[in-house]
Amino acid sequence: MIAWLKRVDWRVPAIWAVLFAISILARTYVEVADKSPRLGLGQAVMQEIASHLVVALMLPALYWLHRHFPITTDWRNVLVHALAVVPFSLIHTAGMGGLRVLWFVDILGQPYRFPLTADRFVYEFTKDIVTYLMVSTGVVALRFLLERRPVPEPVPPAPAAPLPERFAVRKRGGNEVMVEIDDIDWIEAAGNYAVLHVGGDKLEIRSSLSKLEAELDPKRFVRVHKSHMVNIARVAEVTPWVSGDWRIRLQDGAEINLSRRYRERFEALAPVRS
């Protein structure tokens, strides 16, 4: 659990929290300005919080859609996202209506109505088209901006010492097993440890990914992401993904990002032909 928390890029939820906070303030001002004095400031704030909370809860689903149906690679994926606006709007409208009624009626005991009529769904749908477009733009833009690097990492020099052919890895319980280098499918960073994926097993060793990169044969193992390194012989498929990145599928079924900052290294060993 701790290793997973260390791998999470907390910049992403922090940026979304700031964006949602700015949007809530802006929309609250517009609501009060348009409906004053019938709509109080507190009621306007809670209405917008309910709306934005439902959108925030749907963000993981939107990230999944953009990961599996990137709009930059296939025009048919644009159709998928156009159709996705319908369930997005239905969930958004029903969800924010339920939260508003729960807060105002059940908690505060104030009169509040949010009739889920056909006219209401149509009205909210016209607004949700813009909302879906803006949130999708944010998903793609943040992925592009946060993974950009001005200077690519230098390729580590070839080690002078003989390259290891196997590792002794301590398993749970204290027993050590010998792992052949050729049997490693891929390696991922986990804080102060590295996780070796070997034929479906996960074995932890106390080492950084950069240290392993310097120790392993650069003709067999290549860094494809800041947190991943793969055995080039275990790569089964490479497909375009989003924002210039690619997606690697390994023979064991695992899927890993090929970040564009590491693509040159990867193609030096396995050129990708369009």
C-alpha positions as CSV (number, residue, x, y, z in Angstrom):
1,M,0.0,0.0,0.0
2,I,2.8,2.4,0.9
3,A,4.7,1.6,-2.3
4,W,1.5,2.3,-4.3
5,L,1.0,5.7,-2.6
6,K,4.6,6.6,-3.5
7,R,3.9,5.8,-7.2
8,V,0.8,8.0,-7.3
9,D,1.4,11.4,-9.0
10,W,-0.4,13.6,-6.5
11,R,0.0,16.6,-8.8
12,V,-3.0,15.4,-10.8
13,P,-5.6,15.4,-8.0
14,A,-4.2,18.6,-6.7
15,I,-4.5,20.4,-10.0
16,W,-8.1,19.1,-10.5
17,A,-9.0,20.3,-7.0
18,V,-7.7,23.8,-7.8
19,L,-9.6,23.8,-11.2
20,F,-12.8,22.6,-9.6
21,A,-12.5,25.2,-6.8
22,I,-12.0,28.0,-9.4
23,S,-15.0,26.7,-11.4
24,I,-17.2,26.6,-8.3
25,L,-16.4,30.2,-7.4
26,A,-17.0,31.4,-10.9
27,R,-20.3,29.6,-11.4
28,T,-21.5,30.6,-8.0
29,Y,-20.9,34.3,-8.9
30,V,-22.8,33.8,-12.2
31,E,-25.7,32.0,-10.4
32,V,-26.1,34.7,-7.7
33,A,-25.7,37.6,-10.3
34,D,-28.4,36.1,-12.6
35,K,-30.9,35.1,-9.9
36,S,-30.4,37.6,-7.1
37,P,-32.1,38.1,-4.7
38,R,-34.0,34.8,-5.0
39,L,-30.9,32.7,-4.7
40,G,-28.7,33.1,-1.7
41,L,-24.9,32.7,-1.7
42,G,-24.9,29.6,0.5
43,Q,-27.5,27.8,-1.6
44,A,-25.6,28.7,-4.8
45,V,-22.3,27.4,-3.4
46,M,-23.9,24.1,-2.3
47,Q,-25.6,23.6,-5.7
48,E,-22.3,24.0,-7.5
49,I,-20.4,21.8,-5.0
50,A,-22.9,19.0,-5.7
51,S,-22.6,19.4,-9.5
52,H,-18.8,19.5,-9.4
53,L,-18.6,16.6,-6.9
54,V,-20.4,14.3,-9.3
55,V,-18.1,15.3,-12.2
56,A,-15.1,14.6,-10.0
57,L,-16.4,11.1,-9.1
58,M,-16.6,10.4,-12.9
59,L,-13.0,11.5,-13.6
60,P,-11.6,8.0,-13.3
61,A,-14.1,6.8,-15.9
62,L,-13.1,9.6,-18.2
63,Y,-9.4,8.8,-17.8
64,W,-10.2,5.1,-18.6
65,L,-12.0,6.2,-21.8
66,H,-9.2,8.4,-23.0
67,R,-6.6,5.7,-22.2
68,H,-8.5,3.1,-24.3
69,F,-10.1,5.4,-26.9
70,P,-7.6,8.2,-27.5
71,I,-9.1,10.8,-29.7
72,T,-5.8,11.6,-31.3
73,T,-5.3,8.2,-32.9
74,D,-8.6,7.2,-34.6
75,W,-11.6,9.3,-35.7
76,R,-13.9,6.4,-34.6
77,N,-12.8,7.2,-31.0
78,V,-14.3,10.6,-31.4
79,L,-17.6,8.9,-31.9
80,V,-17.1,6.9,-28.8
81,H,-16.7,10.1,-26.8
82,A,-19.6,11.7,-28.5
83,L,-21.8,8.8,-27.4
84,A,-20.3,8.9,-23.9
85,V,-21.7,12.4,-23.3
86,V,-25.2,10.8,-22.9
87,P,-24.5,8.6,-19.9
88,F,-22.2,11.3,-18.5
89,S,-25.1,13.8,-18.6
90,L,-27.6,11.3,-17.2
91,I,-25.3,10.5,-14.2
92,H,-24.4,14.1,-13.7
93,T,-28.0,15.3,-13.7
94,A,-29.4,12.6,-11.5
95,G,-26.4,12.6,-9.1
96,M,-26.3,16.4,-8.5
97,G,-30.1,16.4,-8.1
98,G,-29.9,13.7,-5.5
99,L,-27.1,15.4,-3.6
100,R,-28.9,18.7,-3.6
101,V,-32.1,17.2,-2.2
102,L,-30.1,15.3,0.4
103,W,-28.4,18.4,1.6
104,F,-31.2,20.9,1.5
105,V,-34.2,18.7,2.4
106,D,-32.9,15.8,4.5
107,I,-30.0,17.6,6.3
108,L,-31.0,21.3,6.5
109,G,-34.8,20.8,6.4
110,Q,-35.2,23.5,3.8
111,P,-37.7,23.3,0.9
112,Y,-36.0,22.3,-2.4
113,R,-37.2,20.8,-5.6
114,F,-35.2,19.2,-8.4
115,P,-37.7,17.5,-10.7
116,L,-36.1,15.0,-13.0
117,T,-38.3,15.7,-16.0
118,A,-37.5,15.2,-19.7
119,D,-37.1,19.0,-20.1
120,R,-34.7,19.1,-17.2
121,F,-32.5,16.3,-18.7
122,V,-32.5,18.0,-22.1
123,Y,-31.6,21.4,-20.5
124,E,-28.7,19.8,-18.5
125,F,-27.6,17.8,-21.5
126,T,-26.9,20.9,-23.5
127,K,-24.7,22.2,-20.7
128,D,-23.0,18.9,-20.2
129,I,-21.8,18.8,-23.8
130,V,-19.6,21.7,-22.9
131,T,-18.7,20.3,-19.5
132,Y,-17.6,16.9,-21.1
133,L,-15.5,18.8,-23.7
134,M,-13.8,20.9,-21.1
135,V,-13.0,18.1,-18.7
136,S,-11.8,15.9,-21.6
137,T,-9.5,18.7,-22.7
138,G,-8.2,18.9,-19.2
139,V,-7.5,15.1,-19.1
140,V,-5.5,15.2,-22.3
141,A,-3.7,18.5,-21.5
142,L,-2.6,17.5,-18.0
143,R,-1.2,14.2,-19.3
144,F,0.7,16.0,-22.0
145,L,2.0,18.8,-19.7
146,L,3.0,16.6,-16.7
147,E,4.9,14.1,-18.8
148,R,6.9,16.7,-20.8
149,R,10.6,17.0,-20.0
150,P,12.8,19.7,-21.6
151,V,15.9,17.5,-21.7
152,P,15.8,13.7,-22.2
153,E,17.6,11.6,-19.7
154,P,21.1,10.6,-20.8
155,V,21.6,6.9,-21.7
156,P,23.7,5.4,-18.8
157,P,27.2,4.4,-19.9
158,A,27.9,0.7,-20.3
159,P,29.1,-0.8,-17.0
160,A,32.8,-1.8,-16.8
161,A,32.1,-4.8,-14.6
162,P,30.7,-8.1,-16.0
163,L,26.9,-8.0,-16.4
164,P,25.0,-10.2,-13.9
165,E,23.3,-13.3,-15.3
166,R,21.1,-13.9,-12.3
167,F,19.8,-12.3,-9.0
168,A,19.4,-13.8,-5.6
169,V,16.1,-12.5,-4.4
170,R,14.8,-12.9,-0.8
171,K,11.1,-14.1,-0.8
172,R,8.7,-13.7,2.1
173,G,9.7,-16.1,4.9
174,G,13.4,-15.5,4.4
175,N,14.2,-18.0,1.6
176,E,16.3,-16.8,-1.3
177,V,15.6,-17.8,-4.9
178,M,17.8,-17.4,-7.9
179,V,16.2,-15.4,-10.7
180,E,17.7,-15.7,-14.2
181,I,18.0,-12.3,-15.9
182,D,16.5,-13.6,-19.1
183,D,13.3,-14.8,-17.2
184,I,12.5,-11.2,-16.0
185,D,9.6,-9.8,-18.1
186,W,9.6,-6.2,-16.8
187,I,10.6,-4.2,-13.7
188,E,8.8,-1.4,-12.0
189,A,9.9,1.2,-9.4
190,A,8.3,1.0,-5.9
191,G,9.9,3.6,-3.7
192,N,13.3,2.3,-2.4
193,Y,12.5,-1.1,-4.0
194,A,12.2,-2.5,-7.5
195,V,9.6,-5.1,-8.3
196,L,10.7,-7.9,-10.7
197,H,7.9,-9.4,-12.7
198,V,8.9,-13.0,-13.5
199,G,6.4,-15.3,-15.1
200,G,3.5,-13.9,-13.2
201,D,5.4,-13.7,-9.9
202,K,6.4,-10.4,-8.2
203,L,9.7,-10.3,-6.4
204,E,11.0,-7.2,-4.6
205,I,14.6,-6.3,-4.3
206,R,16.1,-3.3,-2.6
207,S,17.4,-1.2,-5.5
208,S,16.5,1.8,-7.5
209,L,15.4,1.5,-11.1
210,S,18.4,3.7,-12.2
211,K,20.8,1.4,-10.4
212,L,19.3,-1.7,-12.1
213,E,19.4,0.1,-15.5
214,A,23.1,0.6,-15.1
215,E,23.7,-3.1,-14.0
216,L,21.6,-4.8,-16.7
217,D,22.5,-5.4,-20.3
218,P,21.3,-2.3,-22.3
219,K,20.8,-4.5,-25.3
220,R,18.2,-6.6,-23.5
221,F,16.6,-4.2,-21.0
222,V,15.4,-0.7,-21.8
223,R,13.8,2.1,-19.8
224,V,10.4,2.9,-21.3
225,H,9.0,5.1,-18.5
226,K,10.3,6.8,-15.4
227,S,8.9,3.9,-13.4
228,H,9.2,1.0,-15.8
229,M,11.9,-1.0,-17.6
230,V,11.2,-4.0,-19.9
231,N,12.9,-7.0,-21.3
232,I,12.9,-6.2,-25.0
233,A,12.5,-9.9,-25.8
234,R,9.2,-10.0,-23.9
235,V,7.5,-7.2,-25.9
236,A,4.6,-8.6,-27.8
237,E,2.9,-5.4,-29.2
238,V,3.4,-1.7,-29.4
239,T,0.4,0.6,-30.2
240,P,-0.2,4.4,-30.3
241,W,-1.8,5.8,-27.2
242,V,-2.3,9.5,-26.2
243,S,-0.3,12.7,-26.5
244,G,2.5,11.1,-28.5
245,D,2.9,8.2,-26.0
246,W,2.7,4.5,-27.0
247,R,1.4,1.5,-25.2
248,I,3.5,-1.7,-24.8
249,R,1.8,-5.1,-24.3
250,L,4.1,-7.8,-22.9
251,Q,3.9,-11.5,-23.5
252,D,2.5,-12.0,-19.9
253,G,-0.4,-9.7,-20.8
254,A,0.8,-6.7,-18.8
255,E,0.4,-3.2,-20.5
256,I,2.9,-0.5,-19.9
257,N,3.3,3.1,-21.1
258,L,6.1,3.9,-23.5
259,S,6.7,7.6,-22.7
260,R,7.8,9.6,-25.7
261,R,10.8,10.8,-23.7
262,Y,12.1,7.2,-23.7
263,R,10.8,6.3,-27.2
264,E,14.2,6.9,-28.9
265,R,15.9,4.4,-26.6
266,F,13.2,1.8,-27.3
267,E,13.4,2.2,-31.0
268,A,17.1,1.9,-31.0
269,L,16.5,-1.8,-30.0
270,A,13.1,-2.3,-31.6
271,P,12.2,0.2,-34.3
272,V,8.4,0.8,-34.5
273,R,7.2,0.8,-38.1
274,S,3.9,2.7,-38.8
